[in-house]
């Protein structure tokens, strides 16, 4: 297989760099490369990708050609970048990976992660062990012990016989690297008509991929109209009439901002607020909102509700078998990892891996002591629709929920807004919203600030024990 380096540019400014693998496809006039969704900044909308983004591909012979991504909105775990065959000086030197070449699963097999640097063209590799389980679903991300450079995201994971195992989907400072499995990539490309699959694909696979990637009820709303990605100017989006196919879950909130200043404040939260959903297999169990509170070079942390993980009917148990998906501001979906949680206060932290550089909010320890005008912000998972509604904090009123620290606002949200932020008229974080039919309880910022300090202390103690 041929391994290439890819870089995205805005004009002459390089944005992101990833590795890619040349793969077989059904495109007669183009060569396709499998790479990571990290190639494009998550803050770029579809229109901006189409109009302003340039993708350069450095081939193994050091030729650099321009590539493109068709329909970037259909992808979840990876991108397929295409280049014109006519632009390649020596197309015969490119070796195309066949995703039909299945390999027998061997537990704890030795594997290698391979990547290429864009500037130098230098090829690098690191070895490790595949930690995949024979019982895992094909669409689940697996782990290897290979530790890769950040430019290795999107590069192949291969066994020691040279067989393709999967695509490395994030680089971390941890000792394990997640990867997307070969069957998941193969089935996605087959479903999208990008490749002719020689192996038989059963009806269960077809149904599964329709539900996740392409079912008409998922991609279209109401009378067959495609759901639009968020515009650069959120002012228009927040007043846009909700699509009928999603029913009452979005009513009221899209119309509730009366003042231009409130609309502007809500629009600024667009890069901070995400929607999350938990899945058992392919069945969605719960969806809610969250807000970025931390962004590092290789990961980001989201504050959200622990209801995302809670076992139904139990106040003291979480379901460890759930898969968490996070819908980012540009509608890309990534896998979330439970970092820590507190069921007493119904708070959880979810990490996403990769180089997202989100806009984070600051959580101060100042208590909420006076009545103030506030805006509750949330996000709808089905179509990444940002929701916002105005209200007031009711000082002295106690929530009906079983937590004495909860405060109450007059903001009327839907269940999709659970876990979303409550902000004041200056854009400061006031608390995290929960749901009740008659009122909107929220956990105030000083309580959350205290919880975060406790989370950090526990992690620090754990690291010291591991070091010993």
Helices and strands as residue ranges (DSSP letters): E 3-10, E 13-23, E 30-36, G 37-39, H 46-52, E 53-58, E 64-67, G 72-74, E 78-84, G 85-87, G 91-93, E 110-116, E 123-129, E 142-144, G 150-152, E 156-159, E 164-168, E 177-181, H 182-191, H 203-209, I 210-214, H 216-219, E 220-221, E 225-226, H 234-238, G 244-250, G 253-255, H 260-268, G 269-271, E 273-280, E 283-295, E 299-305, G 306-308, E 323-327, E 333-342, E 347-353, E 373-380, E 385-392, E 406-409, G 415-417, E 421-424, E 429-433, E 440-444, H 445-467
